[in-house]
Amino acid sequence: MLNGKVALVTGGSRGIGAAITQGLAEAGADVAITYATAAARAEEVLARIEATGRRGLAMAADAADAEELRAAVARTVAMLGRLDILVNNAGIAPYGPLAKVSPEAVDHTLAVHARAAFVTAQAAATHMADGGRIINIGSSLAERVPYPGWTLYSMSKSALIGLTKGLARDLGPRHITANLVHPGSTDTEMNPADGPDADGERSYTALGRYCTPADIAATVVHLAGPAGRNITGAAITVDAGTTA
C-alpha cells in the first residue's frame, strides 16, 4: 500500500509513535523517527522497521527546538531520498492544578505540541511531492475535558485543530492532505490501562475500555494510504467513545 513511500514520525521511539512507525513499515514505507532521550528504544524500533524489509532512520531531536526539527526533515530526505508522509506525534503530558502552571510550562508545552507541528509541517511541505500526507496526533482532551488538571495540555492540543485545517487549505492545491487524529485513553507507559487512574478513565468511555497504540496506528496508516486521498482537514477521534 505504501511501497516506495518515505515517512517521518516524530516521537517515534515508544508508545503510540512506535506503533505508528511499525504500522507504516508493515504497509511498505521506509520510516525515519525522531526521539528525545530514549536512544535504546529508538534502536529497538529501528530494528523492527528493518525486520519488515524496509529502511529505517533514527534521529535525536528536541521537539521544542525548531532548528533540530528542520534538520531532521532535511536528513530524512538526504538519507532516504524523499519524504511523502509526516506524522507529528511527539508530545508531553503536563498535568496539575491551574494555579500552579507557570508561564515557562505554557511556553514549553506550546513549543512541543503546536510550534513543533507547524515547523515540521512547513519544512516537510517543501520536500513533498504532490499527493503527500501530513497527520497530526492530537488528543480527545482537545474536544472534551472531563476532569481537572489538563487545561494546558488541552489548550495546546486544540491548537492542532486550526493548524490542520489551515494546512489542508494551503496544501490542497498540491493534493497534499492534512488530518488530525485524536487518541483517547491509550495503553502506554505514560498512561497504562492498569494504572491507578485507569478505572476512572474507562468510566468516561462508551465502550468501557482503553485504546491500544495499534488502534491509533491503524487510523494513521489508513489516512497515509490511497484510501485517505480525499480526507483532509478532518479531526478523527479514536477514543472508545469518550467524546460521544
Backbone as CSV, one residue per row, in Angstrom:
resi,resn,N_x,N_y,N_z,CA_x,CA_y,CA_z,C_x,C_y,C_z
1,MET,0.823,-1.217,0.000,0.000,0.000,0.000,0.855,1.265,0.000
2,LEU,1.962,1.224,0.761,2.833,2.397,0.853,4.213,2.113,0.272
3,ASN,4.299,1.126,-0.581,5.586,0.779,-1.181,6.177,1.976,-1.916
4,GLY,7.470,2.235,-1.674,8.148,3.345,-2.325,7.986,4.671,-1.611
5,LYS,7.184,4.706,-0.537,6.968,5.944,0.206,7.964,6.044,1.364
6,VAL,8.224,7.277,1.776,9.078,7.545,2.937,8.284,8.365,3.938
7,ALA,8.314,7.929,5.191,7.581,8.609,6.263,8.547,9.096,7.330
8,LEU,8.171,10.169,8.002,8.869,10.669,9.179,7.864,10.743,10.320
9,VAL,8.178,10.071,11.436,7.323,10.080,12.617,8.097,10.731,13.752
10,THR,7.632,11.873,14.228,8.314,12.493,15.373,7.872,11.787,16.647
11,GLY,8.802,11.650,17.591,8.478,10.935,18.813,8.119,9.486,18.549
12,GLY,8.900,8.846,17.678,8.545,7.502,17.240,9.206,6.367,17.989
13,SER,9.807,6.645,19.138,10.580,5.604,19.814,9.769,4.751,20.784
14,ARG,8.556,5.178,21.146,7.789,4.391,22.101,6.310,4.741,22.009
15,GLY,5.490,3.948,22.695,4.064,4.224,22.776,3.369,4.294,21.436
16,ILE,2.504,5.286,21.290,1.741,5.455,20.056,2.671,5.665,18.873
17,GLY,3.733,6.448,19.069,4.658,6.712,17.971,5.314,5.462,17.449
18,ALA,5.725,4.555,18.339,6.347,3.301,17.920,5.356,2.435,17.152
19,ALA,4.106,2.416,17.592,3.086,1.632,16.888,2.809,2.201,15.507
20,ILE,2.767,3.513,15.387,2.573,4.145,14.078,3.734,3.799,13.160
21,THR,4.948,3.875,13.686,6.129,3.542,12.901,6.039,2.116,12.382
22,GLN,5.687,1.189,13.264,5.571,-0.213,12.875,4.489,-0.394,11.803
23,GLY,3.360,0.258,11.989,2.275,0.132,11.024,2.645,0.653,9.651
24,LEU,3.330,1.782,9.603,3.752,2.346,8.309,4.762,1.430,7.625
25,ALA,5.705,0.877,8.403,6.699,-0.022,7.822,6.042,-1.291,7.293
26,GLU,5.115,-1.842,8.053,4.427,-3.055,7.602,3.587,-2.795,6.361
27,ALA,3.147,-1.542,6.177,2.392,-1.176,4.976,3.302,-0.896,3.782
28,GLY,4.628,-0.917,4.002,5.561,-0.794,2.889,6.425,0.436,2.865
29,ALA,6.269,1.338,3.834,7.030,2.591,3.813,8.386,2.430,4.498
30,ASP,9.376,3.158,4.008,10.599,3.387,4.760,10.277,4.466,5.791
31,VAL,10.818,4.319,7.021,10.375,5.212,8.085,11.556,5.783,8.868
32,ALA,11.580,7.101,8.990,12.511,7.798,9.874,11.746,8.202,11.128
33,ILE,12.435,8.175,12.261,11.812,8.618,13.505,12.728,9.612,14.209
34,THR,12.120,10.454,15.024,12.893,11.269,15.959,12.594,10.777,17.371
35,TYR,13.533,11.047,18.261,13.343,10.727,19.668,14.035,11.800,20.487
36,ALA,13.592,11.959,21.730,14.185,12.983,22.597,15.361,12.421,23.388
37,THR,15.109,11.387,24.181,16.157,10.829,25.041,16.244,9.311,24.990
38,ALA,15.226,8.653,24.465,15.157,7.191,24.520,15.923,6.553,23.362
39,ALA,17.256,6.698,23.386,18.081,6.190,22.289,17.972,4.676,22.143
40,ALA,17.985,3.956,23.266,17.909,2.499,23.197,16.567,2.057,22.621
41,ARG,15.492,2.718,23.011,14.170,2.406,22.460,14.144,2.695,20.958
42,ALA,14.766,3.777,20.571,14.795,4.127,19.150,15.503,3.050,18.342
43,GLU,16.581,2.506,18.887,17.300,1.439,18.186,16.437,0.189,18.061
44,GLU,15.636,-0.100,19.080,14.727,-1.244,19.010,13.681,-1.045,17.918
45,VAL,13.151,0.167,17.839,12.171,0.472,16.799,12.812,0.367,15.416
46,LEU,14.037,0.879,15.321,14.761,0.800,14.053,14.939,-0.654,13.623
47,ALA,15.278,-1.523,14.560,15.443,-2.942,14.241,14.132,-3.550,13.750
48,ARG,13.014,-3.138,14.349,11.721,-3.674,13.909,11.356,-3.177,12.516
49,ILE,11.704,-1.924,12.212,11.483,-1.423,10.849,12.258,-2.272,9.848
50,GLU,13.515,-2.489,10.137,14.383,-3.227,9.213,13.967,-4.690,9.103
51,ALA,13.346,-5.235,10.162,12.861,-6.618,10.114,11.718,-6.785,9.113
52,THR,11.036,-5.693,8.789,9.975,-5.757,7.776,10.536,-5.683,6.359
53,GLY,11.842,-5.453,6.255,12.459,-5.300,4.941,12.522,-3.869,4.459
54,ARG,12.124,-2.946,5.317,12.137,-1.539,4.938,13.360,-0.854,5.548
55,ARG,13.680,0.318,5.027,14.779,1.107,5.573,14.277,1.960,6.739
56,GLY,15.158,2.167,7.721,14.803,2.989,8.869,15.898,3.988,9.187
57,LEU,15.535,5.028,9.912,16.472,6.063,10.322,15.999,6.618,11.650
58,ALA,16.892,6.659,12.642,16.550,7.211,13.956,17.415,8.426,14.235
59,MET,16.787,9.523,14.654,17.490,10.789,14.861,17.080,11.411,16.186
60,ALA,18.052,11.838,16.959,17.750,12.593,18.174,17.330,14.006,17.780
61,ALA,16.203,14.459,18.310,15.728,15.817,18.026,14.791,16.256,19.133
62,ASP,15.024,17.424,19.660,14.179,18.014,20.689,12.995,18.697,20.008
63,ALA,11.782,18.256,20.322,10.601,18.828,19.679,10.421,20.303,19.996
64,ALA,11.063,20.789,21.045,10.974,22.211,21.386,11.989,23.049,20.636
65,ASP,12.839,22.414,19.836,13.901,23.113,19.107,13.588,23.108,17.614
66,ALA,13.176,24.238,17.083,12.754,24.325,15.693,13.876,23.933,14.731
67,GLU,15.099,24.324,15.036,16.203,24.012,14.130,16.481,22.515,14.094
68,GLU,16.364,21.843,15.227,16.573,20.398,15.233,15.490,19.685,14.430
69,LEU,14.285,20.183,14.471,13.209,19.583,13.687,13.438,19.785,12.191
70,ARG,13.811,20.991,11.814,14.106,21.238,10.391,15.254,20.345,9.916
71,ALA,16.255,20.172,10.768,17.386,19.328,10.419,16.952,17.873,10.249
72,ALA,16.022,17.416,11.079,15.530,16.045,10.971,14.804,15.822,9.650
73,VAL,14.020,16.802,9.233,13.347,16.701,7.941,14.373,16.630,6.813
74,ALA,15.359,17.527,6.853,16.382,17.552,5.807,17.178,16.254,5.772
75,ARG,17.489,15.716,6.954,18.267,14.476,6.990,17.453,13.300,6.471
76,THR,16.170,13.276,6.762,15.307,12.219,6.227,15.366,12.193,4.712
77,VAL,15.236,13.364,4.116,15.271,13.454,2.649,16.648,13.058,2.117
78,ALA,17.701,13.512,2.790,19.055,13.212,2.336,19.364,11.721,2.424
79,MET,18.925,11.063,3.505,19.277,9.666,3.741,18.327,8.681,3.051
80,LEU,17.044,9.037,2.991,16.055,8.102,2.441,15.531,8.520,1.078
81,GLY,15.949,9.693,0.609,15.707,10.064,-0.785,14.472,10.882,-1.078
82,ARG,13.550,10.961,-0.141,12.321,11.709,-0.375,11.548,11.790,0.940
83,LEU,10.391,12.451,0.915,9.508,12.477,2.075,8.077,12.588,1.570
84,ASP,7.270,11.593,1.908,5.886,11.541,1.442,4.870,11.684,2.558
85,ILE,5.249,11.256,3.770,4.308,11.195,4.889,4.979,11.783,6.122
86,LEU,4.320,12.721,6.754,4.797,13.269,8.025,3.750,12.992,9.092
87,VAL,4.185,12.411,10.217,3.307,12.219,11.365,3.893,13.006,12.536
88,ASN,3.205,14.068,12.919,3.621,14.884,14.064,3.054,14.259,15.330
89,ASN,3.865,13.449,15.983,3.399,12.688,17.136,4.061,13.099,18.456
90,ALA,5.252,13.672,18.417,5.992,13.959,19.652,5.156,14.802,20.602
91,GLY,5.185,14.425,21.879,4.384,15.185,22.832,4.788,14.934,24.270
92,ILE,4.244,15.750,25.135,4.443,15.628,26.569,3.066,15.686,27.229
93,ALA,3.014,15.447,28.534,1.716,15.399,29.214,1.746,16.229,30.494
94,PRO,1.776,17.551,30.381,1.753,18.387,31.586,0.406,18.273,32.288
95,TYR,0.468,18.085,33.585,-0.757,17.898,34.368,-0.577,18.549,35.732
96,GLY,-1.606,19.209,36.217,-1.527,19.773,37.547,-2.536,20.887,37.752
97,PRO,-2.654,21.357,38.966,-3.619,22.418,39.282,-3.355,23.675,38.463
98,LEU,-4.413,24.308,38.018,-4.298,25.501,37.181,-3.428,26.568,37.831
99,ALA,-3.584,26.781,39.111,-2.870,27.851,39.811,-1.360,27.634,39.829
100,LYS,-0.926,26.410,39.609,0.493,26.106,39.682,1.175,26.009,38.313
101,VAL,0.437,26.284,37.256,1.022,26.228,35.909,1.829,27.505,35.674
102,SER,3.108,27.360,35.393,3.986,28.520,35.211,3.979,28.992,33.762
103,PRO,4.329,30.244,33.519,4.465,30.726,32.146,5.491,29.914,31.352
104,GLU,6.534,29.460,32.044,7.548,28.652,31.355,6.960,27.322,30.888
105,ALA,6.096,26.734,31.695,5.448,25.483,31.300,4.517,25.702,30.108
106,VAL,3.826,26.835,30.102,2.960,27.159,28.965,3.789,27.276,27.684
107,ASP,4.873,28.024,27.753,5.709,28.220,26.565,6.281,26.893,26.067
108,HIS,6.754,26.071,26.990,7.369,24.806,26.589,6.344,23.860,25.968
109,THR,5.178,23.775,26.573,4.147,22.866,26.056,3.665,23.299,24.682
110,LEU,3.453,24.589,24.502,3.044,25.079,23.186,4.141,24.866,22.149
111,ALA,5.392,24.978,22.573,6.503,24.735,21.648,6.531,23.284,21.198
112,VAL,6.347,22.351,22.139,6.419,20.926,21.819,5.223,20.466,21.002
113,HIS,4.046,20.974,21.297,2.850,20.489,20.613,2.483,21.321,19.381
114,ALA,2.358,22.621,19.531,1.861,23.453,18.430,2.969,23.942,17.501
115,ARG,3.982,24.610,18.084,5.038,25.137,17.213,5.784,24.027,16.497
116,ALA,6.061,22.939,17.184,6.788,21.838,16.557,6.036,21.287,15.354
117,ALA,4.727,21.090,15.503,3.936,20.561,14.388,3.927,21.536,13.217
118,PHE,3.822,22.836,13.520,3.845,23.842,12.454,5.189,23.831,11.731
119,VAL,6.268,23.902,12.494,7.604,23.985,11.901,7.919,22.746,11.061
120,THR,7.601,21.574,11.599,7.910,20.338,10.885,7.069,20.207,9.624
121,ALA,5.792,20.567,9.704,4.940,20.523,8.511,5.423,21.518,7.474
122,GLN,5.805,22.698,7.902,6.308,23.717,6.978,7.546,23.218,6.251
123,ALA,8.470,22.607,7.006,9.696,22.094,6.390,9.403,20.913,5.483
124,ALA,8.546,20.005,5.942,8.245,18.816,5.145,7.561,19.172,3.830
125,ALA,6.673,20.148,3.867,5.911,20.507,2.667,6.807,20.972,1.529
126,THR,7.964,21.534,1.859,8.859,21.987,0.794,9.505,20.820,0.055
127,HIS,9.516,19.642,0.678,10.127,18.468,0.060,9.107,17.496,-0.527
128,MET,7.869,17.573,-0.079,6.866,16.601,-0.512,6.468,16.817,-1.962
129,ALA,6.324,15.710,-2.677,5.714,15.765,-3.997,4.207,15.911,-3.822
130,ASP,3.516,16.247,-4.903,2.064,16.319,-4.836,1.512,14.973,-4.353
131,GLY,0.473,15.049,-3.539,-0.139,13.828,-3.025,0.415,13.366,-1.696
132,GLY,1.216,14.181,-1.026,1.772,13.811,0.269,0.726,13.808,1.373
133,ARG,1.166,13.386,2.550,0.264,13.282,3.704,0.906,13.908,4.935
134,ILE,0.132,14.723,5.641,0.535,15.239,6.947,-0.535,14.820,7.942
135,ILE,-0.108,14.141,9.007,-1.043,13.634,10.012,-0.560,14.083,11.388
136,ASN,-1.361,14.880,12.047,-1.037,15.376,13.375,-1.731,14.513,14.428
137,ILE,-1.030,14.250,15.526,-1.615,13.468,16.610,-2.013,14.419,17.736
138,GLY,-3.310,14.510,17.971,-3.836,15.411,18.987,-4.225,14.666,20.238
139,SER,-5.442,14.908,20.729,-5.942,14.249,21.926,-7.441,14.481,22.017
140,SER,-8.149,13.476,22.529,-9.586,13.670,22.751,-9.839,14.783,23.771
141,LEU,-8.803,15.115,24.571,-8.946,16.212,25.538,-9.006,17.578,24.856
142,ALA,-8.750,17.629,23.557,-8.944,18.873,22.818,-10.421,19.127,22.548
143,GLU,-11.240,18.086,22.646,-12.664,18.208,22.357,-13.543,18.093,23.595
144,ARG,-13.048,17.375,24.596,-13.809,17.250,25.839,-12.815,17.059,26.979
145,VAL,-12.985,17.835,28.045,-12.097,17.743,29.208,-12.957,17.315,30.402
146,PRO,-13.036,16.011,30.690,-13.966,15.524,31.711,-13.458,15.586,33.137
147,TYR,-12.202,15.998,33.328,-11.661,16.079,34.684,-10.639,17.203,34.753
148,PRO,-10.385,17.749,35.941,-9.499,18.914,36.064,-8.029,18.540,35.943
149,GLY,-7.205,19.580,35.768,-5.763,19.402,35.750,-5.141,19.379,34.373
150,TRP,-5.970,19.427,33.333,-5.464,19.258,31.973,-5.648,20.499,31.100
151,THR,-5.839,21.651,31.709,-6.108,22.859,30.931,-4.985,23.169,29.941
152,LEU,-3.749,23.160,30.383,-2.623,23.481,29.500,-2.494,22.460,28.386
153,TYR,-2.547,21.194,28.730,-2.438,20.140,27.719,-3.558,20.267,26.686
154,SER,-4.774,20.441,27.162,-5.924,20.533,26.255,-5.810,21.741,25.337
155,MET,-5.382,22.870,25.885,-5.208,24.069,25.069,-4.191,23.833,23.969
156,SER,-3.068,23.204,24.325,-2.006,23.007,23.337,-2.428,22.040,22.249
157,LYS,-3.187,21.020,22.605,-3.640,20.063,21.599,-4.748,20.646,20.714
158,SER,-5.575,21.527,21.284,-6.628,22.126,20.469,-6.053,23.037,19.392
159,ALA,-4.851,23.555,19.597,-4.209,24.374,18.563,-3.996,23.588,17.279
160,LEU,-3.884,22.269,17.396,-3.659,21.443,16.213,-4.888,21.383,15.306
161,ILE,-6.051,21.700,15.848,-7.255,21.723,15.009,-7.130,22.821,13.956
162,GLY,-6.806,24.034,14.402,-6.631,25.133,13.458,-5.467,24.906,12.522
163,LEU,-4.364,24.377,13.044,-3.208,24.088,12.193,-3.586,23.125,11.084
164,THR,-4.293,22.070,11.436,-4.650,21.050,10.449,-5.559,21.609,9.367
165,LYS,-6.551,22.397,9.762,-7.463,22.968,8.774,-6.733,23.964,7.868
166,GLY,-5.827,24.749,8.453,-5.055,25.682,7.641,-4.154,24.971,6.649
167,LEU,-3.468,23.928,7.107,-2.608,23.158,6.198,-3.415,22.538,5.063
168,ALA,-4.616,22.047,5.389,-5.450,21.438,4.356,-5.748,22.434,3.237
169,ARG,-6.013,23.685,3.594,-6.299,24.704,2.588,-5.038,25.139,1.848
170,ASP,-3.953,25.349,2.587,-2.720,25.814,1.961,-2.133,24.781,1.009
171,LEU,-2.251,23.500,1.365,-1.588,22.452,0.591,-2.543,21.681,-0.313
172,GLY,-3.833,21.962,-0.194,-4.810,21.282,-1.022,-4.555,21.373,-2.525
173,PRO,-4.133,22.539,-3.048,-3.865,22.618,-4.489,-2.792,21.642,-4.967
174,ARG,-1.960,21.158,-4.054,-0.938,20.160,-4.399,-1.404,18.740,-4.055
175,HIS,-2.654,18.603,-3.690,-3.227,17.309,-3.298,-2.513,16.693,-2.101
176,ILE,-1.892,17.530,-1.276,-1.333,17.090,-0.002,-2.435,17.196,1.040
177,THR,-2.735,16.094,1.707,-3.783,16.114,2.719,-3.187,16.397,4.094
178,ALA,-3.994,16.970,4.959,-3.601,17.227,6.346,-4.763,16.834,7.244
179,ASN,-4.504,15.944,8.170,-5.552,15.461,9.062,-5.041,15.344,10.490
180,LEU,-5.994,15.220,11.397,-5.707,15.188,12.827,-6.356,13.956,13.432
181,VAL,-5.567,13.170,14.160,-6.095,12.001,14.862,-6.053,12.296,16.357
182,HIS,-7.200,12.187,17.015,-7.323,12.449,18.448,-7.411,11.120,19.208
183,PRO,-6.328,10.640,19.804,-6.453,9.447,20.640,-7.136,9.779,21.962
184,GLY,-7.861,8.801,22.480,-8.345,8.891,23.841,-7.383,8.177,24.764
185,SER,-7.863,7.688,25.888,-7.011,6.949,26.829,-6.431,5.725,26.114
186,THR,-5.117,5.674,26.055,-4.425,4.638,25.293,-3.403,3.963,26.189
187,ASP,-3.338,2.649,26.095,-2.493,1.846,26.975,-1.020,1.978,26.599
188,THR,-0.345,2.911,27.247,1.076,3.153,27.028,1.760,3.273,28.390
189,GLU,3.077,3.389,28.376,3.804,3.595,29.626,3.357,4.885,30.317
190,MET,3.006,5.882,29.533,2.589,7.166,30.100,1.230,7.069,30.776
191,ASN,0.364,6.172,30.283,-0.991,6.048,30.812,-1.438,4.592,30.734
192,PRO,-0.871,3.720,31.562,-1.161,2.289,31.446,-2.605,1.943,31.782
193,ALA,-3.125,0.926,31.108,-4.507,0.506,31.310,-4.730,-0.135,32.673
194,ASP,-3.642,-0.452,33.383,-3.774,-0.973,34.743,-3.243,0.027,35.773
195,GLY,-3.147,1.295,35.389,-2.643,2.331,36.280,-3.674,2.759,37.303
196,PRO,-3.276,3.602,38.245,-4.175,3.991,39.341,-5.389,4.795,38.901
197,ASP,-5.303,5.471,37.762,-6.428,6.285,37.293,-7.213,5.609,36.171
198,ALA,-6.830,4.375,35.825,-7.397,3.750,34.637,-8.892,3.486,34.747
199,ASP,-9.361,3.021,35.902,-10.795,2.741,36.029,-11.616,4.002,35.847
200,GLY,-11.123,5.122,36.370,-11.826,6.383,36.186,-11.884,6.794,34.732
201,GLU,-10.776,6.634,34.030,-10.754,6.998,32.611,-11.676,6.096,31.801
202,ARG,-11.678,4.801,32.117,-12.567,3.886,31.403,-14.029,4.257,31.613
203,SER,-14.349,4.800,32.779,-15.740,5.132,33.069,-16.275,6.241,32.172
204,TYR,-15.386,7.021,31.569,-15.820,8.094,30.674,-16.011,7.620,29.236
205,THR,-15.619,6.380,28.941,-15.753,5.879,27.576,-17.109,5.223,27.371
206,ALA,-17.536,5.166,26.119,-18.779,4.468,25.800,-18.564,2.956,25.753
207,LEU,-17.351,2.530,25.400,-17.068,1.105,25.234,-16.472,0.469,26.483
208,GLY,-16.129,1.285,27.480,-15.621,0.745,28.723,-14.236,0.167,28.640
209,ARG,-13.418,0.677,27.721,-12.069,0.136,27.581,-11.107,1.183,27.053
210,TYR,-9.832,0.938,27.269,-8.756,1.748,26.708,-8.569,1.404,25.233
211,CYS,-7.986,2.328,24.501,-7.475,2.024,23.166,-6.092,1.404,23.303
212,THR,-5.638,0.752,22.261,-4.256,0.289,22.180,-3.513,1.185,21.202
213,PRO,-2.178,1.255,21.299,-1.430,2.017,20.299,-1.715,1.554,18.874
214,ALA,-1.960,0.259,18.703,-2.262,-0.260,17.364,-3.568,0.310,16.817
215,ASP,-4.531,0.605,17.689,-5.782,1.227,17.233,-5.503,2.582,16.590
216,ILE,-4.643,3.361,17.222,-4.310,4.682,16.691,-3.520,4.540,15.404
217,ALA,-2.576,3.612,15.403,-1.731,3.405,14.223,-2.561,3.006,13.007
218,ALA,-3.581,2.184,13.208,-4.398,1.741,12.081,-5.074,2.912,11.384
219,THR,-5.545,3.883,12.165,-6.178,5.057,11.575,-5.156,5.906,10.826
220,VAL,-3.966,6.048,11.397,-2.908,6.816,10.724,-2.522,6.161,9.403
221,VAL,-2.351,4.850,9.406,-1.973,4.147,8.175,-3.058,4.304,7.117
222,HIS,-4.308,4.244,7.524,-5.401,4.455,6.573,-5.316,5.839,5.933
223,LEU,-5.104,6.860,6.748,-5.012,8.221,6.221,-3.795,8.394,5.322
224,ALA,-2.719,7.666,5.623,-1.490,7.784,4.833,-1.573,7.072,3.500
225,GLY,-2.500,6.147,3.365,-2.587,5.328,2.167,-3.526,5.877,1.112
226,PRO,-3.689,5.131,0.020,-4.552,5.574,-1.086,-5.993,5.838,-0.662
227,ALA,-6.500,5.089,0.316,-7.892,5.268,0.732,-8.119,6.597,1.439
228,GLY,-7.030,7.261,1.853,-7.169,8.546,2.527,-7.043,9.750,1.622
229,ARG,-7.036,9.548,0.324,-6.702,10.642,-0.597,-7.719,11.780,-0.594
230,ASN,-8.956,11.508,-0.226,-9.975,12.558,-0.216,-10.416,12.941,1.192
231,ILE,-9.616,12.595,2.177,-9.873,13.024,3.547,-8.841,14.089,3.892
232,THR,-9.292,15.297,4.130,-8.354,16.359,4.511,-9.057,17.410,5.353
233,GLY,-8.317,18.007,6.256,-8.880,18.983,7.181,-9.771,18.363,8.235
234,ALA,-9.659,17.047,8.405,-10.558,16.334,9.312,-9.892,16.041,10.645
235,ALA,-10.710,15.962,11.686,-10.265,15.505,13.007,-11.002,14.195,13.289
236,ILE,-10.250,13.120,13.416,-10.810,11.796,13.623,-10.462,11.347,15.049
237,THR,-11.490,11.079,15.828,-11.279,10.726,17.222,-11.328,9.210,17.399
238,VAL,-10.257,8.663,17.997,-10.165,7.229,18.289,-10.073,7.122,19.805
239,ASP,-11.226,7.047,20.476,-11.212,7.232,21.938,-12.195,6.342,22.680
240,ALA,-12.664,5.271,22.033,-13.626,4.355,22.653,-14.901,5.071,23.107
241,GLY,-15.171,6.202,22.456,-16.413,6.917,22.738,-16.364,7.908,23.877
242,THR,-15.178,8.356,24.267,-15.073,9.332,25.353,-15.782,10.635,25.003
243,THR,-15.716,11.043,23.740,-16.331,12.312,23.329,-17.723,12.125,22.749
244,ALA,-18.265,10.904,22.852,-19.619,10.651,22.306,-20.667,11.429,23.094
